[in-house]
Amino acid sequence: MTGEQAGQPRPGARAYDADEDLPGDPACLLRRVCPACGSVADHDPPTVCPTCHAEMPGG
Ligand SMILES: [Zn+2]
């Protein structure tokens, strides 16, 4: 034994990486952005913009 105490949390150690695997990935939301008015639809396309009712065809 060296005298170090095991089981102590290391300084700077985090329980989880908060910046990773967030729900609502912005990349997924881009396809929901209305090309006409820029609003974000409630659902993935194909759908209709809830603001201006423009058609948003799926990719
Ligand atoms: Zn729109």
N, CA, C, O and the ligand as a Tripos MOL2 file, in Angstrom:
@<TRIPOS>MOLECULE
protein
  237   235    60     0     0
PROTEIN
NO_CHARGES

@<TRIPOS>ATOM
      1 N           0.8320   -1.2130    0.0000 N.3       1 MET1
      2 CA          0.0000    0.0000    0.0000 C.3       1 MET1
      3 C           0.8580    1.2510    0.0000 C.2       1 MET1
      4 O           1.9170    1.2900    0.6260 O.2       1 MET1
      5 N           0.4070    2.2470   -0.6870 N.am      2 THR2
      6 CA          1.1830    3.4730   -0.8020 C.3       2 THR2
      7 C           0.6440    4.5770    0.0920 C.2       2 THR2
      8 O           1.2390    5.6490    0.2030 O.2       2 THR2
      9 N          -0.4850    4.3060    0.7250 N.am      3 GLY3
     10 CA         -1.0720    5.3290    1.5600 C.3       3 GLY3
     11 C          -2.1770    6.1010    0.8660 C.2       3 GLY3
     12 O          -2.8860    6.8780    1.5060 O.2       3 GLY3
     13 N          -2.3350    5.8940   -0.4540 N.am      4 GLU4
     14 CA         -3.4290    6.5700   -1.1490 C.3       4 GLU4
     15 C          -4.7690    5.9500   -0.7490 C.2       4 GLU4
     16 O          -4.8810    4.7380   -0.5670 O.2       4 GLU4
     17 N          -5.7430    6.7760   -0.6230 N.am      5 GLN5
     18 CA         -7.0520    6.2810   -0.2380 C.3       5 GLN5
     19 C          -7.8710    5.9390   -1.4810 C.2       5 GLN5
     20 O          -8.1810    6.8030   -2.3010 O.2       5 GLN5
     21 N          -8.2030    4.6880   -1.5950 N.am      6 ALA6
     22 CA         -9.0090    4.2560   -2.7310 C.3       6 ALA6
     23 C         -10.4640    4.6590   -2.5180 C.2       6 ALA6
     24 O         -10.9120    4.8630   -1.3900 O.2       6 ALA6
     25 N         -11.1810    4.7660   -3.6180 N.am      7 GLY7
     26 CA        -12.6000    5.0600   -3.5160 C.3       7 GLY7
     27 C         -12.9000    6.5460   -3.4910 C.2       7 GLY7
     28 O         -14.0640    6.9460   -3.4560 O.2       7 GLY7
     29 N         -11.8590    7.3670   -3.5080 N.am      8 GLN8
     30 CA        -12.1020    8.8130   -3.5410 C.3       8 GLN8
     31 C         -12.3650    9.2400   -4.9840 C.2       8 GLN8
     32 O         -11.6500    8.8170   -5.8930 O.2       8 GLN8
     33 N         -13.3720   10.0640   -5.2000 N.am      9 PRO9
     34 CA        -13.6300   10.5600   -6.5610 C.3       9 PRO9
     35 C         -12.4980   11.4720   -7.0010 C.2       9 PRO9
     36 O         -12.0410   12.3320   -6.2500 O.2       9 PRO9
     37 N         -12.0570   11.2650   -8.2350 N.am     10 ARG10
     38 CA        -10.9710   12.0990   -8.7360 C.3      10 ARG10
     39 C         -11.4660   13.5090   -9.0090 C.2      10 ARG10
     40 O         -12.5940   13.6880   -9.4690 O.2      10 ARG10
     41 N         -10.6500   14.5030   -8.7380 N.am     11 PRO11
     42 CA        -11.0330   15.8770   -9.0590 C.3      11 PRO11
     43 C         -11.2880   16.0270  -10.5570 C.2      11 PRO11
     44 O         -10.4840   15.5840  -11.3780 O.2      11 PRO11
     45 N         -12.3960   16.6450  -10.9020 N.am     12 GLY12
     46 CA        -12.7030   16.8490  -12.3060 C.3      12 GLY12
     47 C         -13.4590   15.6990  -12.9200 C.2      12 GLY12
     48 O         -13.9440   15.8120  -14.0460 O.2      12 GLY12
     49 N         -13.5730   14.5940  -12.2080 N.am     13 ALA13
     50 CA        -14.3210   13.4650  -12.7600 C.3      13 ALA13
     51 C         -15.8110   13.7900  -12.7230 C.2      13 ALA13
     52 O         -16.3430   14.2980  -11.7350 O.2      13 ALA13
     53 N         -16.4460   13.4820  -13.8180 N.am     14 ARG14
     54 CA        -17.8770   13.7580  -13.8950 C.3      14 ARG14
     55 C         -18.6770   12.4600  -13.9630 C.2      14 ARG14
     56 O         -18.2090   11.4540  -14.4970 O.2      14 ARG14
     57 N         -19.8480   12.4960  -13.4330 N.am     15 ALA15
     58 CA        -20.6870   11.3020  -13.4530 C.3      15 ALA15
     59 C         -21.0870   10.9640  -14.8820 C.2      15 ALA15
     60 O         -21.2480    9.7950  -15.2350 O.2      15 ALA15
     61 N         -21.2460   11.9960  -15.6950 N.am     16 TYR16
     62 CA        -21.6140   11.7840  -17.0900 C.3      16 TYR16
     63 C         -21.2330   13.0130  -17.8940 C.2      16 TYR16
     64 O         -21.0220   14.0920  -17.3400 O.2      16 TYR16
     65 N         -21.1470   12.8390  -19.2000 N.am     17 ASP17
     66 CA        -20.8680   13.9630  -20.0780 C.3      17 ASP17
     67 C         -22.1790   14.6200  -20.4850 C.2      17 ASP17
     68 O         -22.9210   14.0890  -21.3110 O.2      17 ASP17
     69 N         -22.4490   15.7520  -19.9110 N.am     18 ALA18
     70 CA        -23.7410   16.4030  -20.1180 C.3      18 ALA18
     71 C         -23.9020   16.9210  -21.5420 C.2      18 ALA18
     72 O         -25.0200   17.1240  -22.0160 O.2      18 ALA18
     73 N         -22.7940   17.1310  -22.2090 N.am     19 ASP19
     74 CA        -22.8840   17.7270  -23.5430 C.3      19 ASP19
     75 C         -23.0680   16.6850  -24.6460 C.2      19 ASP19
     76 O         -23.1370   17.0330  -25.8250 O.2      19 ASP19
     77 N         -23.1460   15.4360  -24.2730 N.am     20 GLU20
     78 CA        -23.2750   14.3980  -25.2890 C.3      20 GLU20
     79 C         -24.6030   13.6720  -25.1770 C.2      20 GLU20
     80 O         -25.1740   13.5340  -24.0950 O.2      20 GLU20
     81 N         -25.0730   13.2140  -26.3210 N.am     21 ASP21
     82 CA        -26.2950   12.4190  -26.3670 C.3      21 ASP21
     83 C         -27.5030   13.1690  -25.8160 C.2      21 ASP21
     84 O         -28.3510   12.5870  -25.1400 O.2      21 ASP21
     85 N         -27.5700   14.4390  -26.1050 N.am     22 LEU22
     86 CA        -28.7380   15.1890  -25.6840 C.3      22 LEU22
     87 C         -29.9430   14.8050  -26.5370 C.2      22 LEU22
     88 O         -29.8090   14.5870  -27.7410 O.2      22 LEU22
     89 N         -31.0930   14.7230  -25.9310 N.am     23 PRO23
     90 CA        -32.3010   14.5190  -26.7270 C.3      23 PRO23
     91 C         -32.5990   15.7730  -27.5290 C.2      23 PRO23
     92 O         -32.2630   16.8810  -27.1110 O.2      23 PRO23
     93 N         -33.2200   15.6000  -28.6620 N.am     24 GLY24
     94 CA        -33.5100   16.7550  -29.4970 C.3      24 GLY24
     95 C         -32.2730   17.2340  -30.2140 C.2      24 GLY24
     96 O         -31.9310   18.4160  -30.1690 O.2      24 GLY24
     97 N         -31.6060   16.3140  -30.8750 N.am     25 ASP25
     98 CA        -30.4110   16.6640  -31.6360 C.3      25 ASP25
     99 C         -30.7260   17.7580  -32.6650 C.2      25 ASP25
    100 O         -31.6160   17.5760  -33.4950 O.2      25 ASP25
    101 N         -30.0170   18.8770  -32.6240 N.am     26 PRO26
    102 CA        -30.2730   19.9730  -33.5710 C.3      26 PRO26
    103 C         -30.2310   19.5260  -35.0200 C.2      26 PRO26
    104 O         -30.9640   20.0600  -35.8530 O.2      26 PRO26
    105 N         -29.4000   18.5700  -35.3300 N.am     27 ALA27
    106 CA        -29.2990   18.0860  -36.7040 C.3      27 ALA27
    107 C         -30.6100   17.4640  -37.1580 C.2      27 ALA27
    108 O         -30.9600   17.5180  -38.3370 O.2      27 ALA27
    109 N         -31.3280   16.8780  -36.2170 N.am     28 CYS28
    110 CA        -32.6050   16.2640  -36.5500 C.3      28 CYS28
    111 C         -33.6840   17.3320  -36.7030 C.2      28 CYS28
    112 O         -34.6570   17.1360  -37.4300 O.2      28 CYS28
    113 N         -33.5120   18.4450  -36.0280 N.am     29 LEU29
    114 CA        -34.5230   19.4960  -36.0860 C.3      29 LEU29
    115 C         -34.4420   20.2830  -37.3800 C.2      29 LEU29
    116 O         -35.4200   20.9130  -37.7820 O.2      29 LEU29
    117 N         -33.3020   20.2580  -38.0310 N.am     30 LEU30
    118 CA        -33.1420   21.0400  -39.2510 C.3      30 LEU30
    119 C         -34.1600   20.6450  -40.3030 C.2      30 LEU30
    120 O         -34.6520   21.4910  -41.0500 O.2      30 LEU30
    121 N         -34.4680   19.3840  -40.3610 N.am     31 ARG31
    122 CA        -35.4090   18.9260  -41.3760 C.3      31 ARG31
    123 C         -36.8340   19.3710  -41.0600 C.2      31 ARG31
    124 O         -37.7130   19.3320  -41.9200 O.2      31 ARG31
    125 N         -37.0480   19.7910  -39.8230 N.am     32 ARG32
    126 CA        -38.3840   20.2490  -39.4390 C.3      32 ARG32
    127 C         -38.5610   21.7450  -39.6650 C.2      32 ARG32
    128 O         -39.6700   22.2610  -39.5220 O.2      32 ARG32
    129 N         -37.5090   22.4380  -40.0100 N.am     33 VAL33
    130 CA        -37.6010   23.8850  -40.1820 C.3      33 VAL33
    131 C         -38.3390   24.2020  -41.4670 C.2      33 VAL33
    132 O         -37.9690   23.7290  -42.5410 O.2      33 VAL33
    133 N         -39.3740   24.9960  -41.3510 N.am     34 CYS34
    134 CA        -40.1680   25.3790  -42.5100 C.3      34 CYS34
    135 C         -39.3360   26.2460  -43.4430 C.2      34 CYS34
    136 O         -38.7640   27.2470  -43.0110 O.2      34 CYS34
    137 N         -39.2620   25.8690  -44.7320 N.am     35 PRO35
    138 CA        -38.4910   26.6490  -45.6960 C.3      35 PRO35
    139 C         -39.1420   27.9900  -46.0110 C.2      35 PRO35
    140 O         -38.4980   28.8910  -46.5500 O.2      35 PRO35
    141 N         -40.3980   28.1140  -45.6770 N.am     36 ALA36
    142 CA        -41.1330   29.3360  -46.0130 C.3      36 ALA36
    143 C         -41.0280   30.3900  -44.9110 C.2      36 ALA36
    144 O         -40.8270   31.5710  -45.1950 O.2      36 ALA36
    145 N         -41.1660   29.9610  -43.6540 N.am     37 CYS37
    146 CA        -41.2130   30.9560  -42.5750 C.3      37 CYS37
    147 C         -40.1950   30.6860  -41.4800 C.2      37 CYS37
    148 O         -39.9930   31.5280  -40.6060 O.2      37 CYS37
    149 N         -39.5540   29.5280  -41.5140 N.am     38 GLY38
    150 CA        -38.5010   29.2510  -40.5450 C.3      38 GLY38
    151 C         -38.9990   28.6680  -39.2360 C.2      38 GLY38
    152 O         -38.2100   28.4380  -38.3200 O.2      38 GLY38
    153 N         -40.3020   28.4260  -39.1390 N.am     39 SER39
    154 CA        -40.8130   27.7990  -37.9240 C.3      39 SER39
    155 C         -40.4030   26.3340  -37.8640 C.2      39 SER39
    156 O         -40.1050   25.7210  -38.8890 O.2      39 SER39
    157 N         -40.3910   25.7830  -36.6670 N.am     40 VAL40
    158 CA        -40.0550   24.3740  -36.5060 C.3      40 VAL40
    159 C         -41.3450   23.5890  -36.3070 C.2      40 VAL40
    160 O         -42.1250   23.8570  -35.3930 O.2      40 VAL40
    161 N         -41.5470   22.6180  -37.1800 N.am     41 ALA41
    162 CA        -42.7570   21.8120  -37.1080 C.3      41 ALA41
    163 C         -42.7330   20.9040  -35.8910 C.2      41 ALA41
    164 O         -41.6740   20.6010  -35.3420 O.2      41 ALA41
    165 N         -43.9030   20.4800  -35.4870 N.am     42 ASP42
    166 CA        -44.0000   19.6110  -34.3160 C.3      42 ASP42
    167 C         -43.5990   18.1760  -34.6250 C.2      42 ASP42
    168 O         -43.2750   17.4010  -33.7250 O.2      42 ASP42
    169 N         -43.6260   17.8340  -35.9070 N.am     43 HIS43
    170 CA        -43.3390   16.4590  -36.2970 C.3      43 HIS43
    171 C         -42.3450   16.4550  -37.4460 C.2      43 HIS43
    172 O         -42.1550   17.4570  -38.1360 O.2      43 HIS43
    173 N         -41.7240   15.3140  -37.6310 N.am     44 ASP44
    174 CA        -40.8430   15.1690  -38.7780 C.3      44 ASP44
    175 C         -41.6610   15.2140  -40.0670 C.2      44 ASP44
    176 O         -42.8040   14.7580  -40.0930 O.2      44 ASP44
    177 N         -41.0820   15.7600  -41.1320 N.am     45 PRO45
    178 CA        -41.7560   15.7470  -42.4200 C.3      45 PRO45
    179 C         -41.8750   14.3270  -42.9390 C.2      45 PRO45
    180 O         -41.0900   13.4710  -42.5310 O.2      45 PRO45
    181 N         -42.8150   14.0420  -43.8160 N.am     46 PRO46
    182 CA        -43.7220   15.0160  -44.4270 C.3      46 PRO46
    183 C         -44.8010   15.4880  -43.4590 C.2      46 PRO46
    184 O         -45.4560   14.6960  -42.7820 O.2      46 PRO46
    185 N         -44.9590   16.8080  -43.4210 N.am     47 THR47
    186 CA        -45.9790   17.3970  -42.5610 C.3      47 THR47
    187 C         -46.3230   18.7630  -43.1120 C.2      47 THR47
    188 O         -45.8670   19.1350  -44.1930 O.2      47 THR47
    189 N         -47.1150   19.5030  -42.3820 N.am     48 VAL48
    190 CA        -47.4850   20.8530  -42.7880 C.3      48 VAL48
    191 C         -47.0420   21.8150  -41.6990 C.2      48 VAL48
    192 O         -47.2190   21.5500  -40.5100 O.2      48 VAL48
    193 N         -46.4690   22.9260  -42.1120 N.am     49 CYS49
    194 CA        -46.0090   23.9200  -41.1480 C.3      49 CYS49
    195 C         -47.1730   24.3870  -40.2810 C.2      49 CYS49
    196 O         -48.2090   24.7850  -40.8130 O.2      49 CYS49
    197 N         -47.0250   24.3480  -38.9680 N.am     50 PRO50
    198 CA        -48.1010   24.7680  -38.0820 C.3      50 PRO50
    199 C         -48.3190   26.2770  -38.0930 C.2      50 PRO50
    200 O         -49.3470   26.7610  -37.6190 O.2      50 PRO50
    201 N         -47.3750   27.0060  -38.6240 N.am     51 THR51
    202 CA        -47.4770   28.4650  -38.6190 C.3      51 THR51
    203 C         -48.0650   28.9940  -39.9240 C.2      51 THR51
    204 O         -49.0320   29.7540  -39.9030 O.2      51 THR51
    205 N         -47.4910   28.5990  -41.0540 N.am     52 CYS52
    206 CA        -47.9440   29.1420  -42.3290 C.3      52 CYS52
    207 C         -48.6010   28.0780  -43.2000 C.2      52 CYS52
    208 O         -49.0590   28.3640  -44.3070 O.2      52 CYS52
    209 N         -48.6420   26.8620  -42.6970 N.am     53 HIS53
    210 CA        -49.3180   25.7560  -43.3810 C.3      53 HIS53
    211 C         -48.6930   25.4170  -44.7330 C.2      53 HIS53
    212 O         -49.3540   24.8670  -45.6140 O.2      53 HIS53
    213 N         -47.4390   25.7450  -44.8800 N.am     54 ALA54
    214 CA        -46.7380   25.3420  -46.0880 C.3      54 ALA54
    215 C         -46.4230   23.8510  -46.0040 C.2      54 ALA54
    216 O         -46.1610   23.3210  -44.9250 O.2      54 ALA54
    217 N         -46.4520   23.1930  -47.1420 N.am     55 GLU55
    218 CA        -46.1350   21.7650  -47.1600 C.3      55 GLU55
    219 C         -44.6530   21.5600  -46.9270 C.2      55 GLU55
    220 O         -43.8200   22.2730  -47.4860 O.2      55 GLU55
    221 N         -44.3280   20.5760  -46.0920 N.am     56 MET56
    222 CA        -42.9290   20.2470  -45.8110 C.3      56 MET56
    223 C         -42.7210   18.7890  -46.1660 C.2      56 MET56
    224 O         -42.8810   17.9120  -45.3170 O.2      56 MET56
    225 N         -42.3660   18.5220  -47.4150 N.am     57 PRO57
    226 CA        -42.1810   17.1430  -47.8510 C.3      57 PRO57
    227 C         -40.9870   16.4960  -47.1740 C.2      57 PRO57
    228 O         -39.9860   17.1550  -46.8950 O.2      57 PRO57
    229 N         -41.0970   15.2310  -46.9190 N.am     58 GLY58
    230 CA        -39.9850   14.5060  -46.2950 C.3      58 GLY58
    231 C         -38.8410   14.3190  -47.2770 C.2      58 GLY58
    232 O         -39.0310   14.3000  -48.4930 O.2      58 GLY58
    233 N         -37.6580   14.1830  -46.7190 N.am     59 GLY59
    234 CA        -36.4900   14.0840  -47.5510 C.3      59 GLY59
    235 C         -36.3220   12.7520  -48.2250 C.2      59 GLY59
    236 O         -35.3570   12.5510  -48.9630 O.2      59 GLY59
    237 ZN        -44.0170   27.9280  -42.2840 Zn       60 ZN60
@<TRIPOS>BOND
     1     1     2 1
     2     2     3 1
     3     3     4 2
     4     3     5 am
     5     5     6 1
     6     6     7 1
     7     7     8 2
     8     7     9 am
     9     9    10 1
    10    10    11 1
    11    11    12 2
    12    11    13 am
    13    13    14 1
    14    14    15 1
    15    15    16 2
    16    15    17 am
    17    17    18 1
    18    18    19 1
    19    19    20 2
    20    19    21 am
    21    21    22 1
    22    22    23 1
    23    23    24 2
    24    23    25 am
    25    25    26 1
    26    26    27 1
    27    27    28 2
    28    27    29 am
    29    29    30 1
    30    30    31 1
    31    31    32 2
    32    31    33 am
    33    33    34 1
    34    34    35 1
    35    35    36 2
    36    35    37 am
    37    37    38 1
    38    38    39 1
    39    39    40 2
    40    39    41 am
    41    41    42 1
    42    42    43 1
    43    43    44 2
    44    43    45 am
    45    45    46 1
    46    46    47 1
    47    47    48 2
    48    47    49 am
    49    49    50 1
    50    50    51 1
    51    51    52 2
    52    51    53 am
    53    53    54 1
    54    54    55 1
    55    55    56 2
    56    55    57 am
    57    57    58 1
    58    58    59 1
    59    59    60 2
    60    59    61 am
    61    61    62 1
    62    62    63 1
    63    63    64 2
    64    63    65 am
    65    65    66 1
    66    66    67 1
    67    67    68 2
    68    67    69 am
    69    69    70 1
    70    70    71 1
    71    71    72 2
    72    71    73 am
    73    73    74 1
    74    74    75 1
    75    75    76 2
    76    75    77 am
    77    77    78 1
    78    78    79 1
    79    79    80 2
    80    79    81 am
    81    81    82 1
    82    82    83 1
    83    83    84 2
    84    83    85 am
    85    85    86 1
    86    86    87 1
    87    87    88 2
    88    87    89 am
    89    89    90 1
    90    90    91 1
    91    91    92 2
    92    91    93 am
    93    93    94 1
    94    94    95 1
    95    95    96 2
    96    95    97 am
    97    97    98 1
    98    98    99 1
    99    99   100 2
   100    99   101 am
   101   101   102 1
   102   102   103 1
   103   103   104 2
   104   103   105 am
   105   105   106 1
   106   106   107 1
   107   107   108 2
   108   107   109 am
   109   109   110 1
   110   110   111 1
   111   111   112 2
   112   111   113 am
   113   113   114 1
   114   114   115 1
   115   115   116 2
   116   115   117 am
   117   117   118 1
   118   118   119 1
   119   119   120 2
   120   119   121 am
   121   121   122 1
   122   122   123 1
   123   123   124 2
   124   123   125 am
   125   125   126 1
   126   126   127 1
   127   127   128 2
   128   127   129 am
   129   129   130 1
   130   130   131 1
   131   131   132 2
   132   131   133 am
   133   133   134 1
   134   134   135 1
   135   135   136 2
   136   135   137 am
   137   137   138 1
   138   138   139 1
   139   139   140 2
   140   139   141 am
   141   141   142 1
   142   142   143 1
   143   143   144 2
   144   143   145 am
   145   145   146 1
   146   146   147 1
   147   147   148 2
   148   147   149 am
   149   149   150 1
   150   150   151 1
   151   151   152 2
   152   151   153 am
   153   153   154 1
   154   154   155 1
   155   155   156 2
   156   155   157 am
   157   157   158 1
   158   158   159 1
   159   159   160 2
   160   159   161 am
   161   161   162 1
   162   162   163 1
   163   163   164 2
   164   163   165 am
   165   165   166 1
   166   166   167 1
   167   167   168 2
   168   167   169 am
   169   169   170 1
   170   170   171 1
   171   171   172 2
   172   171   173 am
   173   173   174 1
   174   174   175 1
   175   175   176 2
   176   175   177 am
   177   177   178 1
   178   178   179 1
   179   179   180 2
   180   179   181 am
   181   181   182 1
   182   182   183 1
   183   183   184 2
   184   183   185 am
   185   185   186 1
   186   186   187 1
   187   187   188 2
   188   187   189 am
   189   189   190 1
   190   190   191 1
   191   191   192 2
   192   191   193 am
   193   193   194 1
   194   194   195 1
   195   195   196 2
   196   195   197 am
   197   197   198 1
   198   198   199 1
   199   199   200 2
   200   199   201 am
   201   201   202 1
   202   202   203 1
   203   203   204 2
   204   203   205 am
   205   205   206 1
   206   206   207 1
   207   207   208 2
   208   207   209 am
   209   209   210 1
   210   210   211 1
   211   211   212 2
   212   211   213 am
   213   213   214 1
   214   214   215 1
   215   215   216 2
   216   215   217 am
   217   217   218 1
   218   218   219 1
   219   219   220 2
   220   219   221 am
   221   221   222 1
   222   222   223 1
   223   223   224 2
   224   223   225 am
   225   225   226 1
   226   226   227 1
   227   227   228 2
   228   227   229 am
   229   229   230 1
   230   230   231 1
   231   231   232 2
   232   231   233 am
   233   233   234 1
   234   234   235 1
   235   235   236 2
@<TRIPOS>SUBSTRUCTURE
     1 MET1         2 RESIDUE 1 A MET
     2 THR2         6 RESIDUE 1 A THR
     3 GLY3        10 RESIDUE 1 A GLY
     4 GLU4        14 RESIDUE 1 A GLU
     5 GLN5        18 RESIDUE 1 A GLN
     6 ALA6        22 RESIDUE 1 A ALA
     7 GLY7        26 RESIDUE 1 A GLY
     8 GLN8        30 RESIDUE 1 A GLN
     9 PRO9        34 RESIDUE 1 A PRO
    10 ARG10       38 RESIDUE 1 A ARG
    11 PRO11       42 RESIDUE 1 A PRO
    12 GLY12       46 RESIDUE 1 A GLY
    13 ALA13       50 RESIDUE 1 A ALA
    14 ARG14       54 RESIDUE 1 A ARG
    15 ALA15       58 RESIDUE 1 A ALA
    16 TYR16       62 RESIDUE 1 A TYR
    17 ASP17       66 RESIDUE 1 A ASP
    18 ALA18       70 RESIDUE 1 A ALA
    19 ASP19       74 RESIDUE 1 A ASP
    20 GLU20       78 RESIDUE 1 A GLU
    21 ASP21       82 RESIDUE 1 A ASP
    22 LEU22       86 RESIDUE 1 A LEU
    23 PRO23       90 RESIDUE 1 A PRO
    24 GLY24       94 RESIDUE 1 A GLY
    25 ASP25       98 RESIDUE 1 A ASP
    26 PRO26      102 RESIDUE 1 A PRO
    27 ALA27      106 RESIDUE 1 A ALA
    28 CYS28      110 RESIDUE 1 A CYS
    29 LEU29      114 RESIDUE 1 A LEU
    30 LEU30      118 RESIDUE 1 A LEU
    31 ARG31      122 RESIDUE 1 A ARG
    32 ARG32      126 RESIDUE 1 A ARG
    33 VAL33      130 RESIDUE 1 A VAL
    34 CYS34      134 RESIDUE 1 A CYS
    35 PRO35      138 RESIDUE 1 A PRO
    36 ALA36      142 RESIDUE 1 A ALA
    37 CYS37      146 RESIDUE 1 A CYS
    38 GLY38      150 RESIDUE 1 A GLY
    39 SER39      154 RESIDUE 1 A SER
    40 VAL40      158 RESIDUE 1 A VAL
    41 ALA41      162 RESIDUE 1 A ALA
    42 ASP42      166 RESIDUE 1 A ASP
    43 HIS43      170 RESIDUE 1 A HIS
    44 ASP44      174 RESIDUE 1 A ASP
    45 PRO45      178 RESIDUE 1 A PRO
    46 PRO46      182 RESIDUE 1 A PRO
    47 THR47      186 RESIDUE 1 A THR
    48 VAL48      190 RESIDUE 1 A VAL
    49 CYS49      194 RESIDUE 1 A CYS
    50 PRO50      198 RESIDUE 1 A PRO
    51 THR51      202 RESIDUE 1 A THR
    52 CYS52      206 RESIDUE 1 A CYS
    53 HIS53      210 RESIDUE 1 A HIS
    54 ALA54      214 RESIDUE 1 A ALA
    55 GLU55      218 RESIDUE 1 A GLU
    56 MET56      222 RESIDUE 1 A MET
    57 PRO57      226 RESIDUE 1 A PRO
    58 GLY58      230 RESIDUE 1 A GLY
    59 GLY59      234 RESIDUE 1 A GLY
    60 ZN60       237 GROUP 0 **** ****
